[in-house]
Amino acid sequence: MHLSLFLKKMKRLSKKAYRTAFFKAHLDQGIAHQIRVLRQQRNMTQAQLADRMGTRQSAISRLEDPSYGNYTLNQLAELASAYDVALMVKFVSFGRLLRETEDVSPKALSVLSYDEELSELSEHHLVKAASANLSINPTGSTTQFYLISNFASKSLSPQLEYAGA
């Protein structure tokens, strides 16, 4: 996003009521849209997803409705498990929200399942990354996590170790 466009969008958020409405709308509509995108990415019907979650098709339809807005963390965790993906909930700045919601296309919202992600990685890359103690720092902050594991051994239990700033 160009800086001028970003600043224009930030200026629109100057009123607290607008900021609150903006993030709530993103939350409700964004979650519903991604639930549908992930289901379609997996070529599943609402009924098939409901079966996986032990619920009814009408419950899935409700979760995919952008006007629903009554998600619980437990429901989202169950969806994550059904899709075999992780769920991350955290507080962010409005600037970060603007950047992360810039592209809401199905491609941008798609998430590989654990097995799909693993199959895309060759063992060579895993061994190389693990032996180099891969540094993970997606936010650009000074806080870093280090993936420490020996994927070449029989133990496939990576551990995250916090390294403070």
C-alpha positions in Angstrom: 0.0 0.0 0.0 1.4 3.4 -0.9 2.2 5.7 2.0 -0.2 8.4 0.8 -3.1 5.8 0.6 -2.1 4.4 4.0 -2.1 7.8 5.6 -5.5 8.6 4.0 -7.0 5.4 5.5 -5.4 6.1 8.9 -6.9 9.6 8.9 -10.4 8.1 8.3 -9.8 6.2 11.5 -9.3 9.3 13.6 -12.8 9.0 15.3 -13.0 6.3 17.9 -16.5 5.2 16.9 -15.4 4.8 13.3 -12.3 2.8 14.4 -14.5 0.5 16.5 -17.0 0.0 13.8 -14.2 -0.6 11.3 -12.5 -3.4 13.2 -15.8 -5.0 14.3 -17.0 -5.1 10.6 -13.6 -6.6 9.6 -13.8 -9.1 12.4 -17.4 -10.3 11.6 -17.1 -10.2 7.8 -13.5 -11.3 7.5 -14.0 -14.4 9.7 -17.2 -15.4 7.8 -15.5 -14.9 4.5 -12.4 -16.9 5.5 -14.5 -19.8 6.9 -16.2 -20.1 3.5 -12.9 -19.7 1.6 -11.2 -22.5 3.6 -14.2 -24.8 3.2 -14.3 -24.2 -0.6 -10.5 -24.6 -0.8 -11.0 -28.1 0.6 -13.9 -28.8 -1.8 -16.2 -29.4 1.1 -19.9 -28.8 1.4 -21.3 -27.1 4.5 -22.8 -30.5 5.5 -19.4 -32.2 5.2 -17.8 -29.6 7.4 -20.6 -29.9 9.9 -20.0 -33.7 10.0 -16.3 -33.1 10.7 -17.2 -30.7 13.6 -20.1 -32.8 15.0 -22.7 -30.1 14.3 -25.4 -29.3 11.8 -25.2 -27.7 8.4 -27.3 -24.8 9.6 -24.6 -24.0 12.2 -22.0 -23.8 9.4 -24.3 -21.6 7.3 -24.6 -19.3 10.3 -20.8 -19.1 10.8 -20.4 -18.2 7.1 -22.9 -15.4 7.4 -21.1 -12.0 7.5 -23.9 -10.6 9.7 -23.7 -13.3 12.3 -20.9 -11.9 14.5 -21.3 -14.2 17.5 -18.3 -16.3 17.1 -16.7 -17.9 20.2 -13.1 -18.9 20.5 -14.2 -22.4 21.0 -16.1 -22.4 17.7 -13.1 -20.9 15.9 -10.8 -23.5 17.5 -13.1 -26.3 16.3 -13.1 -24.9 12.8 -9.3 -24.7 12.9 -9.1 -28.3 13.9 -11.6 -29.3 11.2 -9.5 -27.5 8.6 -6.2 -28.7 10.2 -4.8 -25.2 10.5 -3.7 -23.0 13.4 -5.8 -20.2 14.9 -4.1 -17.1 16.0 -6.0 -14.4 17.9 -4.1 -11.3 19.0 -4.4 -7.6 19.5 -2.8 -5.4 16.8 -2.5 -1.7 15.9 -4.9 -0.2 13.4 -2.1 0.3 11.0 -1.3 -3.4 11.0 -5.0 -4.2 10.6 -5.1 -1.9 7.5 -2.1 -3.6 6.0 -3.3 -7.1 6.7 -6.8 -6.5 5.4 -5.6 -4.8 2.2 -6.0 -8.1 0.2 -9.0 -10.1 1.1 -9.1 -12.2 -2.0 -9.7 -16.0 -1.7 -6.1 -16.6 -2.5 -4.9 -14.3 0.3 -7.3 -16.0 2.8 -6.4 -19.5 1.8 -4.5 -21.6 4.3 -2.8 -24.9 3.8 -3.6 -27.7 6.1 -0.8 -29.1 8.2 -0.4 -32.1 5.8 -0.5 -29.8 2.7 2.1 -27.5 4.1 4.3 -30.4 5.2 4.1 -32.0 1.7 5.3 -28.7 0.2 8.4 -28.9 2.2 11.1 -31.3 1.3 13.0 -33.1 4.0 16.2 -31.4 2.7 14.7 -28.0 3.4 13.6 -29.0 6.9 17.0 -30.4 7.8 18.8 -27.3 6.4 16.5 -24.9 8.2 16.6 -26.8 11.5 20.4 -27.2 11.4 20.7 -23.5 10.9 18.5 -22.7 13.9 15.9 -20.9 11.7 15.1 -17.4 13.0 11.5 -16.5 12.9 10.7 -12.8 13.1 7.6 -11.9 11.0 6.8 -8.6 12.6 10.2 -6.9 12.3 10.3 -6.4 16.0 13.3 -7.2 18.1 11.6 -10.1 19.7 12.7 -13.3 18.1 11.8 -17.0 18.3 14.2 -19.7 17.3 13.1 -23.0 16.0 15.5 -25.5 17.5 15.2 -29.1 16.5 17.0 -31.9 14.7 14.6 -33.1 12.0 17.2 -35.6 10.8 16.9 -37.5 14.1 13.9 -39.7 15.0 12.6 -37.0 17.4 10.4 -34.6 15.4 9.5 -32.3 18.3 10.5 -28.7 17.5 10.6 -26.3 20.4 10.2 -22.6 20.3 12.6 -20.7 22.5 11.9 -17.1 23.4 14.8 -14.6 23.0 14.0 -11.3 24.5 15.0 -7.9 23.1 
